[in-house]
Structure formats: C-alpha cells, structure tokens
Amino acid sequence: MGMIFGFCVSYSLLRFYGKIPARSPILKSVILSFLFLVIALILVDVPMMLYASGDALNYFFIGVAFNVVRFLFLGIAVGHLYNKRYG
C-alpha cells in the first residue's frame, strides 16, 4: 500500500503542481500526502473501528499516530525528489 500511496502522491504532485497553494514542492507533497492519509483513514480505519468492539478506539488512535508519521515522511521524500529533479 505504501508504494501505491507514493505513486498517487507523486502523480498528483506532477499533475496538479500549479494548483496546490504552497511555494515549496516539499510542502505541496506533504499537503497531498495528508490528503491521501485522510482518504485512507475514511476508507480503511473508520469502518474497521465501527465494526470492532472493545479497545478499537485505542487501536484506531495508535494506527493514526503511526500513519501520520509514515505519510509525513512519504510527503517529504516525494517533495525532496521532485525538488532535486525539477529544482
């Protein structure tokens, strides 16, 4: 899934570069990365939390914390590579 999200972020950055409201490519890719994080949370984690019982809310927040860090690094890496390539 990480490679799919990386592809989606990099493709969106290349396709909609001028339409994203930021100056730095790194900041633009981080914004896109967090947009895909919200989409992933809505599609995967929220339905899982609704059908689970017990400590599902605790596991949801732990998963969100890990995914925020992971998607932040994904956005930084894609933005850095874009900046290095198209400078």
MMTF fields as JSON, N, C-alpha, C and O atoms, coordinates in Angstrom:
{
  "mmtfVersion": "1.0.0",
  "mmtfProducer": "UNKNOWN",
  "numBonds": 347,
  "numAtoms": 348,
  "numGroups": 87,
  "numChains": 1,
  "numModels": 1,
  "chainsPerModel": [1],
  "groupsPerChain": [87],
  "chainIdList": ["A"],
  "bondAtomList": [4, 2, 8, 6, 12, 10, 16, 14, 20, 18, 24, 22, 28, 26, 32, 30, 36, 34, 40, 38, 44, 42, 48, 46, 52, 50, 56, 54, 60, 58, 64, 62, 68, 66, 72, 70, 76, 74, 80, 78, 84, 82, 88, 86, 92, 90, 96, 94, 100, 98, 104, 102, 108, 106, 112, 110, 116, 114, 120, 118, 124, 122, 128, 126, 132, 130, 136, 134, 140, 138, 144, 142, 148, 146, 152, 150, 156, 154, 160, 158, 164, 162, 168, 166, 172, 170, 176, 174, 180, 178, 184, 182, 188, 186, 192, 190, 196, 194, 200, 198, 204, 202, 208, 206, 212, 210, 216, 214, 220, 218, 224, 222, 228, 226, 232, 230, 236, 234, 240, 238, 244, 242, 248, 246, 252, 250, 256, 254, 260, 258, 264, 262, 268, 266, 272, 270, 276, 274, 280, 278, 284, 282, 288, 286, 292, 290, 296, 294, 300, 298, 304, 302, 308, 306, 312, 310, 316, 314, 320, 318, 324, 322, 328, 326, 332, 330, 336, 334, 340, 338, 344, 342],
  "bondOrderList": [1, 1, 1, 1, 1, 1, 1, 1, 1, 1, 1, 1, 1, 1, 1, 1, 1, 1, 1, 1, 1, 1, 1, 1, 1, 1, 1, 1, 1, 1, 1, 1, 1, 1, 1, 1, 1, 1, 1, 1, 1, 1, 1, 1, 1, 1, 1, 1, 1, 1, 1, 1, 1, 1, 1, 1, 1, 1, 1, 1, 1, 1, 1, 1, 1, 1, 1, 1, 1, 1, 1, 1, 1, 1, 1, 1, 1, 1, 1, 1, 1, 1, 1, 1, 1, 1],
  "groupList": [{"groupName": "MET", "atomNameList": ["N", "CA", "C", "O"], "elementList": ["N", "C", "C", "O"], "formalChargeList": [0, 0, 0, 0], "bondAtomList": [1, 0, 2, 1, 3, 2], "bondOrderList": [1, 1, 2], "singleLetterCode": "M", "chemCompType": "L-PEPTIDE LINKING"}, {"groupName": "GLY", "atomNameList": ["N", "CA", "C", "O"], "elementList": ["N", "C", "C", "O"], "formalChargeList": [0, 0, 0, 0], "bondAtomList": [1, 0, 2, 1, 3, 2], "bondOrderList": [1, 1, 2], "singleLetterCode": "G", "chemCompType": "PEPTIDE LINKING"}, {"groupName": "ILE", "atomNameList": ["N", "CA", "C", "O"], "elementList": ["N", "C", "C", "O"], "formalChargeList": [0, 0, 0, 0], "bondAtomList": [1, 0, 2, 1, 3, 2], "bondOrderList": [1, 1, 2], "singleLetterCode": "I", "chemCompType": "L-PEPTIDE LINKING"}, {"groupName": "PHE", "atomNameList": ["N", "CA", "C", "O"], "elementList": ["N", "C", "C", "O"], "formalChargeList": [0, 0, 0, 0], "bondAtomList": [1, 0, 2, 1, 3, 2], "bondOrderList": [1, 1, 2], "singleLetterCode": "F", "chemCompType": "L-PEPTIDE LINKING"}, {"groupName": "CYS", "atomNameList": ["N", "CA", "C", "O"], "elementList": ["N", "C", "C", "O"], "formalChargeList": [0, 0, 0, 0], "bondAtomList": [1, 0, 2, 1, 3, 2], "bondOrderList": [1, 1, 2], "singleLetterCode": "C", "chemCompType": "L-PEPTIDE LINKING"}, {"groupName": "VAL", "atomNameList": ["N", "CA", "C", "O"], "elementList": ["N", "C", "C", "O"], "formalChargeList": [0, 0, 0, 0], "bondAtomList": [1, 0, 2, 1, 3, 2], "bondOrderList": [1, 1, 2], "singleLetterCode": "V", "chemCompType": "L-PEPTIDE LINKING"}, {"groupName": "SER", "atomNameList": ["N", "CA", "C", "O"], "elementList": ["N", "C", "C", "O"], "formalChargeList": [0, 0, 0, 0], "bondAtomList": [1, 0, 2, 1, 3, 2], "bondOrderList": [1, 1, 2], "singleLetterCode": "S", "chemCompType": "L-PEPTIDE LINKING"}, {"groupName": "TYR", "atomNameList": ["N", "CA", "C", "O"], "elementList": ["N", "C", "C", "O"], "formalChargeList": [0, 0, 0, 0], "bondAtomList": [1, 0, 2, 1, 3, 2], "bondOrderList": [1, 1, 2], "singleLetterCode": "Y", "chemCompType": "L-PEPTIDE LINKING"}, {"groupName": "LEU", "atomNameList": ["N", "CA", "C", "O"], "elementList": ["N", "C", "C", "O"], "formalChargeList": [0, 0, 0, 0], "bondAtomList": [1, 0, 2, 1, 3, 2], "bondOrderList": [1, 1, 2], "singleLetterCode": "L", "chemCompType": "L-PEPTIDE LINKING"}, {"groupName": "ARG", "atomNameList": ["N", "CA", "C", "O"], "elementList": ["N", "C", "C", "O"], "formalChargeList": [0, 0, 0, 0], "bondAtomList": [1, 0, 2, 1, 3, 2], "bondOrderList": [1, 1, 2], "singleLetterCode": "R", "chemCompType": "L-PEPTIDE LINKING"}, {"groupName": "LYS", "atomNameList": ["N", "CA", "C", "O"], "elementList": ["N", "C", "C", "O"], "formalChargeList": [0, 0, 0, 0], "bondAtomList": [1, 0, 2, 1, 3, 2], "bondOrderList": [1, 1, 2], "singleLetterCode": "K", "chemCompType": "L-PEPTIDE LINKING"}, {"groupName": "PRO", "atomNameList": ["N", "CA", "C", "O"], "elementList": ["N", "C", "C", "O"], "formalChargeList": [0, 0, 0, 0], "bondAtomList": [1, 0, 2, 1, 3, 2], "bondOrderList": [1, 1, 2], "singleLetterCode": "P", "chemCompType": "L-PEPTIDE LINKING"}, {"groupName": "ALA", "atomNameList": ["N", "CA", "C", "O"], "elementList": ["N", "C", "C", "O"], "formalChargeList": [0, 0, 0, 0], "bondAtomList": [1, 0, 2, 1, 3, 2], "bondOrderList": [1, 1, 2], "singleLetterCode": "A", "chemCompType": "L-PEPTIDE LINKING"}, {"groupName": "ASP", "atomNameList": ["N", "CA", "C", "O"], "elementList": ["N", "C", "C", "O"], "formalChargeList": [0, 0, 0, 0], "bondAtomList": [1, 0, 2, 1, 3, 2], "bondOrderList": [1, 1, 2], "singleLetterCode": "D", "chemCompType": "L-PEPTIDE LINKING"}, {"groupName": "ASN", "atomNameList": ["N", "CA", "C", "O"], "elementList": ["N", "C", "C", "O"], "formalChargeList": [0, 0, 0, 0], "bondAtomList": [1, 0, 2, 1, 3, 2], "bondOrderList": [1, 1, 2], "singleLetterCode": "N", "chemCompType": "L-PEPTIDE LINKING"}, {"groupName": "HIS", "atomNameList": ["N", "CA", "C", "O"], "elementList": ["N", "C", "C", "O"], "formalChargeList": [0, 0, 0, 0], "bondAtomList": [1, 0, 2, 1, 3, 2], "bondOrderList": [1, 1, 2], "singleLetterCode": "H", "chemCompType": "L-PEPTIDE LINKING"}],
  "groupTypeList": [0, 1, 0, 2, 3, 1, 3, 4, 5, 6, 7, 6, 8, 8, 9, 3, 7, 1, 10, 2, 11, 12, 9, 6, 11, 2, 8, 10, 6, 5, 2, 8, 6, 3, 8, 3, 8, 5, 2, 12, 8, 2, 8, 5, 13, 5, 11, 0, 0, 8, 7, 12, 6, 1, 13, 12, 8, 14, 7, 3, 3, 2, 1, 5, 12, 3, 14, 5, 5, 9, 3, 8, 3, 8, 1, 2, 12, 5, 1, 15, 8, 7, 14, 10, 9, 7, 1],
  "groupIdList": [1, 2, 3, 4, 5, 6, 7, 8, 9, 10, 11, 12, 13, 14, 15, 16, 17, 18, 19, 20, 21, 22, 23, 24, 25, 26, 27, 28, 29, 30, 31, 32, 33, 34, 35, 36, 37, 38, 39, 40, 41, 42, 43, 44, 45, 46, 47, 48, 49, 50, 51, 52, 53, 54, 55, 56, 57, 58, 59, 60, 61, 62, 63, 64, 65, 66, 67, 68, 69, 70, 71, 72, 73, 74, 75, 76, 77, 78, 79, 80, 81, 82, 83, 84, 85, 86, 87],
  "secStructList": [7, 2, 2, 2, 2, 2, 2, 2, 2, 2, 2, 2, 2, 2, 2, 1, 4, 4, 4, 1, 1, 7, 1, 1, 2, 2, 2, 2, 2, 2, 2, 2, 2, 2, 2, 2, 2, 2, 2, 2, 0, 0, 0, 0, 0, 2, 2, 2, 2, 2, 2, 7, 7, 1, 1, 2, 2, 2, 2, 2, 2, 2, 2, 2, 2, 2, 2, 2, 2, 2, 2, 2, 2, 2, 2, 2, 2, 2, 2, 2, 2, 2, 2, 2, 2, 2, 7],
  "xCoordList": [0.817, 0.0, 0.865, 0.48, 2.028, 2.903, 3.355, 3.455, 3.626, 4.039, 2.882, 3.091, 1.681, 0.517, 0.282, 0.018, 0.376, 0.209, 1.338, 1.1, 2.558, 3.672, 3.458, 3.754, 2.939, 2.624, 1.536, 1.633, 0.496, -0.612, -0.151, -0.56, 0.694, 1.192, 2.081, 1.945, 2.987, 3.891, 3.145, 3.443, 2.19, 1.408, 0.582, 0.509, -0.033, -0.829, 0.043, -0.373, 1.251, 2.169, 2.567, 2.618, 2.846, 3.193, 2.007, 2.163, 0.833, -0.354, -0.915, -1.296, -0.966, -1.616, -0.639, -1.006, 0.583, 1.607, 1.216, 1.391, 0.699, 0.359, -0.894, -1.108, -1.723, -2.994, -2.928, -3.889, -1.817, -1.678, -1.138, -0.103, -1.825, -1.445, -0.263, -0.448, 0.933, 2.154, 3.297, 3.164, 4.411, 5.551, 6.542, 7.044, 6.819, 7.827, 7.232, 6.103, 7.972, 7.477, 7.338, 6.482, 8.178, 8.084, 6.78, 6.092, 6.438, 5.184, 3.982, 2.986, 4.061, 2.977, 2.778, 1.643, 3.855, 3.72, 3.269, 2.576, 3.643, 3.153, 1.65, 0.926, 1.178, -0.261, -0.994, -2.024, -0.476, -1.082, -1.034, -1.985, 0.069, 0.215, -0.818, -1.396, -1.056, -2.053, -3.467, -4.361, -3.679, -4.971, -5.213, -6.311, -4.203, -4.337, -4.422, -5.028, -3.833, -3.984, -5.436, -5.969, -6.074, -7.487, -8.347, -9.264, -8.06, -8.809, -8.617, -9.578, -7.383, -7.106, -7.792, -8.304, -7.808, -8.485, -9.982, -10.588, -10.571, -12.012, -12.358, -13.357, -11.545, -11.864, -11.505, -12.169, -10.477, -9.995, -10.245, -10.857, -9.786, -9.781, -11.136, -11.483, -11.899, -13.188, -14.162, -14.786, -14.331, -15.221, -14.727, -15.528, -13.398, -12.862, -13.196, -13.512, -13.127, -13.414, -14.904, -15.262, -15.762, -17.196, -17.653, -18.593, -17.012, -17.412, -16.69, -17.107, -15.649, -14.888, -15.483, -16.263, -15.109, -15.592, -14.416, -13.311, -14.65, -13.604, -12.701, -13.158, -11.424, -10.415, -10.171, -9.056, -11.169, -10.998, -10.587, -9.798, -11.101, -10.755, -9.283, -8.63, -8.764, -7.341, -6.471, -5.491, -6.82, -6.055, -6.173, -5.228, -7.333, -7.523, -6.554, -5.905, -6.447, -5.557, -4.082, -3.266, -3.739, -2.364, -2.038, -0.959, -2.963, -2.761, -2.675, -1.884, -3.488, -3.444, -2.092, -1.522, -1.579, -0.283, 0.837, 1.67, 0.848, 1.865, 1.705, 2.691, 0.466, 0.239, 0.565, 1.015, 0.353, 0.702, 2.204, 2.641, 2.982, 4.44, 4.86, 5.716, 4.26, 4.612, 4.256, 5.053, 3.082, 2.677, 3.448, 3.676, 3.851, 4.686, 6.022, 6.474, 6.652, 7.922, 7.753, 8.64, 6.623, 6.34, 6.26, 6.829, 5.565, 5.452, 6.785, 7.086, 7.586, 8.905, 9.798, 10.505, 9.763, 10.616, 10.199, 11.053, 8.914, 8.449, 8.752, 9.178, 8.538, 8.84, 10.315, 10.703, 11.143, 12.592, 13.045, 13.863, 12.517, 12.884, 12.381, 13.067, 11.198, 10.702, 11.59, 11.927, 11.97, 12.83, 14.203, 14.789, 14.707, 16.009, 15.952, 16.898, 14.844, 14.714, 14.387, 14.988, 13.433, 12.963, 13.423, 13.18, 14.072, 14.687, 14.216, 14.745],
  "yCoordList": [-1.189, 0.0, 1.26, 2.283, 1.182, 2.345, 2.772, 3.964, 1.797, 2.128, 2.729, 3.609, 2.258, 2.806, 4.246, 5.11, 4.515, 5.885, 6.79, 7.951, 6.266, 7.041, 7.392, 8.511, 6.434, 6.706, 7.763, 8.669, 7.646, 8.608, 10.016, 10.991, 10.124, 11.44, 12.034, 13.212, 11.244, 11.784, 12.115, 13.126, 11.29, 11.587, 12.86, 13.7, 12.997, 14.196, 15.44, 16.517, 15.294, 16.432, 16.869, 18.065, 15.909, 16.255, 16.83, 17.758, 16.282, 16.685, 18.03, 18.854, 18.257, 19.451, 20.375, 21.002, 20.475, 21.256, 22.723, 23.305, 23.322, 24.746, 25.068, 26.223, 24.075, 24.316, 24.145, 24.465, 23.649, 23.426, 24.703, 25.211, 25.236, 26.544, 26.476, 26.498, 26.394, 26.442, 26.802, 26.689, 27.231, 27.606, 26.457, 26.237, 25.744, 24.693, 23.378, 23.038, 22.639, 21.336, 20.346, 19.462, 20.499, 19.61, 19.858, 18.912, 21.118, 21.443, 21.005, 20.543, 21.142, 20.695, 19.192, 18.721, 18.442, 16.991, 16.548, 15.537, 17.273, 16.941, 17.196, 16.416, 18.268, 18.54, 17.418, 16.938, 17.004, 15.892, 14.596, 13.814, 14.376, 13.17, 13.122, 12.067, 14.25, 14.263, 14.157, 13.65, 14.624, 14.423, 12.934, 12.439, 12.22, 10.783, 10.044, 8.974, 10.582, 9.989, 10.051, 9.07, 11.181, 11.318, 10.357, 9.737, 10.23, 9.288, 7.855, 7.089, 7.491, 6.139, 5.89, 4.796, 6.885, 6.718, 6.512, 5.674, 7.272, 7.149, 5.799, 5.182, 5.343, 4.101, 2.839, 1.815, 2.884, 1.66, 1.651, 0.718, 2.663, 2.615, 2.893, 2.262, 3.815, 4.138, 2.963, 2.647, 2.297, 1.12, 0.008, -0.694, -0.159, -1.176, -0.856, -1.755, 0.421, 0.821, 0.659, 0.316, 0.896, 0.796, -0.637, -0.867, -1.597, -2.992, -3.715, -4.807, -3.154, -3.793, -3.409, -2.462, -4.146, -3.841, -3.814, -4.23, -3.334, -3.321, -2.112, -0.972, -2.366, -1.304, -0.795, -0.389, -0.811, -0.415, 1.045, 1.39, 1.904, 3.316, 3.546, 4.388, 2.803, 2.921, 2.479, 3.147, 1.355, 0.874, 1.832, 1.995, 2.459, 3.437, 4.6, 5.006, 5.138, 6.277, 5.896, 6.701, 4.69, 4.22, 4.09, 4.49, 3.536, 3.42, 4.775, 4.96, 5.719, 7.068, 7.715, 8.374, 7.533, 8.121, 7.568, 8.326, 6.255, 5.663, 6.129, 6.41, 6.207, 6.612, 8.076, 8.429, 8.939, 10.354, 10.494, 11.235, 9.789, 9.851, 9.263, 9.82, 8.146, 7.49, 8.352, 8.463, 8.957, 9.793, 11.109, 11.667, 11.611, 12.809, 12.545, 13.349, 11.435, 11.09, 10.809, 11.119, 10.225, 9.997, 11.318, 11.449, 12.289, 13.594, 14.308, 14.935, 14.222, 14.86, 14.22, 14.919, 12.891, 12.197, 12.523, 12.784, 12.511, 12.811, 14.259, 14.544, 15.171, 16.579, 16.832, 17.64, 16.139, 16.29, 15.77, 16.402, 14.629, 14.087, 14.978, 15.134, 15.562, 16.486, 17.721, 18.183, 18.253, 19.422, 19.128, 19.977, 17.939, 17.543, 17.381, 17.726, 16.858, 16.609, 17.876, 18.128, 18.672, 19.82, 21.163, 22.214, 21.131, 22.221, 23.576, 24.513],
  "zCoordList": [0.0, 0.0, 0.0, -0.566, 0.633, 0.666, -0.719, -1.009, -1.569, -2.929, -3.729, -4.563, -3.477, -4.174, -3.739, -4.576, -2.435, -1.954, -2.452, -2.784, -2.506, -3.045, -4.5, -4.92, -5.286, -6.682, -6.802, -7.629, -5.971, -6.027, -5.652, -6.281, -4.634, -4.23, -5.306, -5.636, -5.858, -6.874, -8.166, -8.801, -8.564, -9.759, -9.567, -10.465, -8.403, -8.131, -8.072, -8.499, -7.543, -7.491, -8.896, -9.186, -9.761, -11.137, -11.899, -12.693, -11.66, -12.415, -11.965, -12.796, -10.636, -10.095, -9.384, -8.39, -9.862, -9.169, -9.032, -7.962, -10.076, -10.051, -9.257, -8.889, -8.985, -8.307, -6.793, -6.094, -6.282, -4.837, -4.207, -4.64, -3.182, -2.628, -1.664, -0.448, -2.201, -1.396, -2.34, -3.558, -1.776, -2.611, -2.785, -3.887, -1.741, -1.765, -2.28, -1.928, -3.106, -3.547, -2.392, -2.423, -1.383, -0.23, 0.51, 0.894, 0.711, 1.388, 0.56, 1.116, -0.747, -1.616, -1.521, -1.451, -1.517, -1.433, -0.051, 0.07, 0.991, 2.331, 2.415, 3.034, 1.805, 1.774, 1.039, 1.512, -0.1, -0.835, -0.038, -0.051, 0.65, 1.446, 2.568, 2.828, 3.236, 4.292, 3.732, 4.409, 2.52, 1.872, 1.64, 1.895, 1.161, 0.977, 2.307, 2.371, 3.363, 4.691, 5.134, 5.652, 4.939, 5.32, 4.507, 5.047, 3.222, 2.389, 2.879, 2.952, 3.214, 3.706, 5.045, 5.283, 5.914, 7.205, 7.014, 7.681, 6.11, 5.887, 5.265, 5.636, 4.331, 3.628, 4.397, 4.232, 5.23, 5.873, 7.378, 7.897, 8.071, 9.534, 10.174, 11.172, 9.625, 10.238, 10.156, 11.169, 9.009, 9.008, 9.919, 10.537, 10.007, 10.898, 12.349, 13.128, 12.714, 14.085, 14.395, 15.522, 13.426, 13.663, 13.891, 14.652, 13.252, 13.401, 14.528, 14.914, 15.053, 16.125, 17.472, 17.578, 18.475, 19.821, 20.786, 20.438, 21.974, 22.992, 22.868, 22.946, 22.677, 22.625, 21.204, 20.877, 20.387, 18.983, 18.865, 17.985, 19.727, 19.655, 19.986, 19.37, 20.955, 21.284, 20.118, 19.787, 19.489, 18.343, 17.156, 16.384, 17.02, 15.954, 16.124, 15.16, 17.326, 17.547, 17.442, 16.994, 17.845, 17.675, 16.183, 15.745, 15.413, 13.971, 13.286, 12.361, 13.741, 13.174, 13.461, 12.591, 14.669, 15.029, 14.134, 13.638, 13.934, 13.062, 11.611, 10.93, 11.152, 9.762, 9.526, 8.435, 10.512, 10.351, 10.129, 9.248, 10.918, 10.763, 9.418, 8.73, 9.051, 7.79, 6.584, 5.652, 6.586, 5.465, 5.444, 4.371, 6.6, 6.641, 5.962, 5.146, 6.291, 5.653, 4.16, 3.366, 3.78, 2.369, 1.616, 0.533, 2.175, 1.537, 1.446, 0.431, 2.497, 2.483, 1.419, 0.694, 1.328, 0.353, -1.078, -1.925, -1.353, -2.707, -3.065, -4.184, -2.132, -2.386, -2.592, -3.435, -1.818, -1.976, -3.343, -4.011, -3.75, -5.061, -6.19, -7.201, -6.038, -7.05, -7.121, -8.211, -5.969, -5.916, -6.512, -7.184, -6.268, -6.8, -8.326, -9.034, -8.809, -10.247, -11.044, -12.088, -10.546, -11.306, -10.713, -11.305, -9.571, -8.875, -9.082, -8.483]
}
